[in-house]
Amino acid sequence: MGDFNNWNPKKHPMQNNENGIWSKTLVLSPGKYEYKFFVDGMWKKDPQNAKTCLNCFGTQNSVFNLEEI
């Protein structure tokens, strides 16, 4: 979930493939996006992304910048 879907858990759910990998493909406009994973009732930062920012709850969100090609 993230600011790209208004933190709505029902929009854009990830899918688990036959190899146990969770993923979701989205079409997004260029810009900066904040997100987190919601796993087993707990918010988790992306363990493969070191870029973070402070959120309004005093914890960290993962961040990515999508640049225009």
JOMODA-V874329 format. One record per helix or strand. SS is the DSSP state (H for helix, E for strand). FROM is the first residue (numbers start at 1). TO is the last residue. If there is no record, write none. Layout:
BEGIN
SS & FROM & TO
SS & FROM & TO
END
This chain:
BEGIN
E & 2 & 2
H & 3 & 5
E & 15 & 16
E & 22 & 23
E & 31 & 35
E & 37 & 39
E & 42 & 44
E & 52 & 54
E & 60 & 66
END
